[in-house]
Amino acid sequence: MTASLILTVFNEGPAIRKLLDSVLAQTMQPDEFVIVDGGSADDTVAQIEAYADHLPLRVIVEPGANISRGRNIAIATAKGEIIAATDAGVRLEPTWLEEITRPLRQNPDVQAVAGFFVADPQTPFEMAMGATVLPDVNEIDPASFLPSSRSLALRKSAWARVGGYPEWLDYCEDLVFDFDLRAHYGSFAFAPSAVAHFRPRGSLTAFFRQYYRYARGDGKADLWRKRHAIRYGAYLIAAPALLVLGRLLHPVFWLIGLAGFAAYCRTPVTRLRQKWGQPFPDGRTPNSTDKIYMLALVPVIRVVGDVAKMIGYPVGWVWRLRRGKARE
């Protein structure tokens, strides 16, 4: 049973080498590796083609293609019965391809497999970011888990049956694709040992931009109404009400608010403390100053991410209403 690895890229330059090197190190090599470039203005294609003697590469340049379009082109072009998908900004565990395709190779009833991804921090800031925004594997419920397409495998026939990735979406496209797959085939098989290492955003500005775009995609696709409503209620109703009540009635209301926010940060803090022994690329582990800094970052990252979502979601919602586009 043949397996094709697919990927979309845009202005990745030298950063793509990390992924390509990790593909070279796979215990199971792909039968082909199809990469769609969305019209990079840098040397991305040249960097990829430098690996042509070592990997079964096929590079397609499609200027202006968004991620969904690029993935659809790559999968349509691929000859493999099994499709494994990842992203440019990761490095793969050596057994990733073997593990993520194993359920498909061993069980003809399995149609799609969810791999996993973890933070790959290079700095204390990135370690705090990863602990705040990325779940640990022991927090995952395999029955309801919706995988990122940076760590996903499926049968090409399943991709065709659900109509591919939604090309009208620029962000959250993999979630809509996941929903369509689950509607047709039920829960994904889960391969927790198929791990892609993903480097978190390295600044609050980059993080804000990322989460704004994610939330805008949620609005366009009409996703997570309840989650967004709860967030608006917490920040725009509950928090101001507790401030006023603390001022007018008793400061205990301020303590209630602080306790609630502390509970909101508890899981990221727990994750962070578990990662303090993890070394950075230079070999050092976090010192006391790093730990205090990272702990202080957790609530900041929480608030910045929530504000980005509250701004981005209505932008996507308006886009959807103007075009009469709802998630099918």
C-alpha positions in Angstrom: 0.0 0.0 0.0 1.6 3.2 -1.2 1.9 6.3 1.1 2.3 9.9 -0.2 3.5 12.7 2.1 2.0 16.1 1.2 2.8 19.6 2.2 2.1 23.3 1.3 4.7 26.0 1.6 5.0 29.7 1.2 8.2 31.8 1.8 9.8 29.1 4.1 13.4 29.6 2.9 16.0 27.9 5.0 13.4 27.0 7.7 12.1 24.2 5.4 15.4 22.3 5.9 14.4 21.3 9.4 11.3 19.5 8.1 13.1 18.0 5.1 15.9 16.6 7.3 13.3 15.0 9.6 11.7 13.4 6.6 15.1 12.0 5.5 15.4 10.5 9.0 12.0 8.6 8.9 12.1 4.9 9.7 9.5 4.5 6.9 10.1 6.6 3.8 7.2 8.0 1.8 6.7 6.5 -1.7 6.4 10.1 -2.9 6.6 13.6 -1.4 4.3 16.2 -3.1 4.9 19.8 -2.1 2.8 22.7 -3.4 4.4 26.2 -3.2 1.9 29.1 -3.1 4.2 31.4 -5.1 7.1 32.0 -2.7 9.2 35.2 -3.3 12.2 33.7 -1.5 14.4 30.6 -2.2 11.9 28.1 -0.8 11.7 26.1 -4.0 15.4 26.0 -4.5 15.9 24.9 -0.9 13.4 22.0 -1.4 14.9 21.0 -4.8 18.3 20.6 -3.1 16.9 17.5 -1.6 15.7 16.0 -4.9 18.5 13.4 -4.9 17.5 12.1 -1.5 13.7 12.3 -1.4 11.0 11.3 -4.0 10.0 14.9 -4.5 7.5 16.5 -6.7 7.2 20.3 -6.4 4.2 22.2 -7.8 4.2 26.0 -7.9 0.7 27.4 -7.8 0.9 31.2 -7.2 -1.9 32.5 -5.0 -3.0 29.1 -3.7 -4.1 29.2 -0.1 -3.4 26.3 2.3 -6.7 24.5 1.4 -6.1 24.9 -2.3 -2.5 23.8 -2.0 -3.4 20.7 0.0 -6.1 19.8 -2.5 -3.7 20.1 -5.4 -1.1 18.0 -3.6 -3.6 15.2 -2.7 -5.2 15.2 -6.2 -1.7 14.9 -7.7 -0.5 12.2 -5.2 -0.5 8.6 -6.4 -0.6 7.0 -2.9 -3.6 5.2 -1.5 -2.6 6.7 1.8 -2.0 10.4 2.3 0.0 11.8 5.2 -0.1 15.6 5.8 2.1 17.9 7.7 3.2 21.6 7.7 6.4 23.4 6.9 7.0 24.7 10.4 7.5 21.4 12.1 10.1 18.6 12.6 8.8 15.1 12.7 9.8 12.3 15.1 11.7 9.6 13.1 8.8 7.2 13.5 6.1 9.7 12.6 5.2 8.4 9.2 5.4 4.8 10.3 3.1 5.4 13.3 0.6 7.7 11.7 0.0 5.3 8.7 0.1 2.1 10.8 -3.7 2.0 11.5 -4.5 2.6 7.8 -2.1 -0.1 6.7 -3.3 -2.7 9.3 -7.1 -2.0 9.3 -9.1 -1.5 6.1 -11.9 0.0 8.1 -9.8 2.9 9.3 -10.2 6.0 7.1 -8.4 8.7 9.0 -5.7 8.9 11.7 -5.0 11.8 14.1 -1.4 12.2 15.0 -0.2 14.5 17.7 2.0 17.6 18.0 4.0 19.1 20.8 5.7 22.4 21.4 9.3 22.7 20.3 10.4 25.8 22.2 13.7 27.5 21.6 13.4 30.2 24.3 11.7 30.7 27.7 9.0 32.8 26.0 8.2 30.0 23.6 8.2 27.4 26.4 5.6 29.5 28.2 3.6 30.0 25.0 3.6 26.2 24.3 2.5 25.4 27.8 -0.3 27.9 27.6 -1.8 27.1 24.2 -1.0 23.5 23.5 -2.6 20.5 25.3 -0.6 17.6 26.6 -1.4 14.2 25.2 -2.9 13.0 28.5 -5.5 15.7 28.1 -6.8 14.3 24.8 -10.0 12.4 24.4 -9.4 10.3 21.3 -13.1 9.9 20.6 -13.6 13.7 20.2 -10.1 14.8 19.2 -9.9 16.8 15.9 -6.4 16.8 14.6 -4.4 19.6 13.0 -3.3 18.8 9.4 0.3 19.2 10.6 -0.1 15.6 11.8 -2.8 13.7 9.9 -3.1 10.7 7.7 -6.1 9.4 5.7 -7.1 7.4 2.7 -7.2 9.4 -0.6 -10.7 8.0 -1.2 -11.9 9.6 2.1 -10.5 13.0 1.0 -12.4 12.6 -2.3 -15.6 11.6 -0.7 -15.8 14.7 1.6 -14.9 17.0 -1.2 -11.4 18.0 0.0 -10.4 21.0 2.1 -12.7 24.0 1.9 -10.9 26.4 -0.4 -13.1 29.3 0.6 -11.4 29.3 4.0 -7.9 30.7 4.7 -7.7 29.6 8.4 -9.4 26.8 10.4 -9.7 24.9 7.1 -8.4 21.7 8.7 -11.1 21.8 11.4 -13.9 22.0 8.8 -12.2 19.2 6.9 -12.1 17.2 10.2 -15.8 17.8 10.8 -16.6 16.5 7.3 -14.4 13.4 7.8 -16.0 12.7 11.2 -19.5 13.1 9.8 -18.8 10.5 7.2 -16.6 8.1 9.1 -16.9 8.7 12.8 -14.0 9.3 15.2 -10.4 9.4 14.0 -8.0 6.6 14.9 -5.5 8.1 17.4 -1.8 7.7 17.0 -0.3 9.6 20.0 3.3 8.5 19.2 3.1 10.0 15.7 4.5 13.3 17.0 5.3 16.5 15.1 7.3 19.1 16.9 5.9 22.6 16.4 7.7 25.8 17.3 5.3 28.2 19.1 5.1 31.9 18.2 8.0 33.8 19.5 6.4 37.2 20.4 3.0 38.5 21.6 2.6 40.4 18.3 3.0 37.2 16.3 0.7 35.3 18.7 -2.0 38.0 18.5 -1.9 37.9 14.7 -2.2 34.1 14.8 -5.1 33.9 17.1 -6.9 36.8 15.4 -6.7 34.8 12.2 -7.8 31.6 13.8 -10.9 33.4 15.3 -11.6 35.1 12.0 -11.7 31.7 10.5 -14.0 30.5 13.2 -16.4 33.3 12.3 -16.2 32.6 8.6 -16.9 28.9 9.2 -19.5 29.4 11.9 -17.5 27.4 14.5 -17.5 27.3 18.3 -20.4 29.8 18.9 -20.8 28.7 22.5 -17.1 29.1 23.3 -16.9 32.5 21.8 -20.1 33.6 23.6 -18.6 32.4 26.9 -15.5 34.4 26.3 -17.5 37.6 25.5 -19.6 37.0 28.6 -16.5 36.6 30.8 -14.7 39.7 29.7 -17.5 42.0 28.8 -20.1 41.1 31.5 -18.7 39.1 34.4 -15.4 40.9 34.8 -16.8 44.4 34.8 -19.6 43.3 37.1 -17.2 41.9 39.7 -15.2 45.2 39.5 -18.3 47.3 40.1 -19.6 45.0 42.9 -16.2 45.0 44.6 -16.2 48.8 44.5 -19.8 49.3 45.6 -20.4 46.4 48.0 -17.3 44.5 49.2 -13.8 43.8 48.0 -14.5 40.1 48.2 -15.9 40.3 44.7 -12.4 41.3 43.5 -11.1 38.2 45.2 -13.7 36.1 43.4 -12.6 37.5 40.1 -8.9 36.8 40.9 -9.7 33.3 42.0 -11.6 32.7 38.8 -8.8 34.0 36.6 -6.2 31.9 38.6 -8.3 28.8 37.9 -8.3 29.8 34.3 -4.5 29.8 34.3 -4.1 26.6 36.4 -3.8 24.1 33.6 -1.1 26.1 31.7 0.9 26.6 34.9 0.7 22.9 35.6 2.0 22.1 32.1 4.7 24.7 32.4 6.0 23.3 35.7 6.2 19.8 34.1 8.4 21.2 31.3 10.9 23.0 33.4 13.4 20.2 33.0 13.2 20.3 29.2 16.5 21.7 27.8 16.6 24.4 25.2 18.7 23.9 22.0 21.8 25.3 23.6 21.6 22.5 26.3 20.6 24.7 29.2 17.5 24.2 31.3 15.3 27.1 32.7 16.9 28.8 35.7 14.9 30.5 38.5 14.7 33.8 36.6 13.4 32.0 33.6 10.8 30.2 35.7 9.5 33.4 37.2 9.4 35.1 33.8 7.5 32.2 32.3 4.9 32.0 35.1 4.3 35.8 34.7 3.8 35.2 31.0 0.9 32.7 31.3 -1.8 35.2 32.3 -0.5 37.7 29.7 -0.7 35.1 27.0 -4.2 34.1 28.1 -5.5 37.6 27.9 -3.8 38.5 24.6 -5.1 35.4 23.0 -8.6 36.0 24.2 -8.6 39.7 23.0 -7.3 38.5 19.6 -10.2 36.0 19.4 -12.8 38.6 20.5 -11.6 41.0 17.8 -11.2 38.4 15.0 -14.4 36.4 15.5 -16.8 39.2 14.5 -14.7 40.1 11.5 -15.2 36.5 10.2 -18.8 36.5 11.2 -19.5 39.7 9.1 -17.6 38.2 6.2 -19.8 35.1 6.4 -23.0 37.0 6.6 -22.1 39.3 3.7 -21.4 36.3 1.5 -24.2 34.1 2.8 -21.6 31.4 3.5 -22.3 29.0 6.3 -20.5 25.7 7.1 -22.1 22.9 5.3 
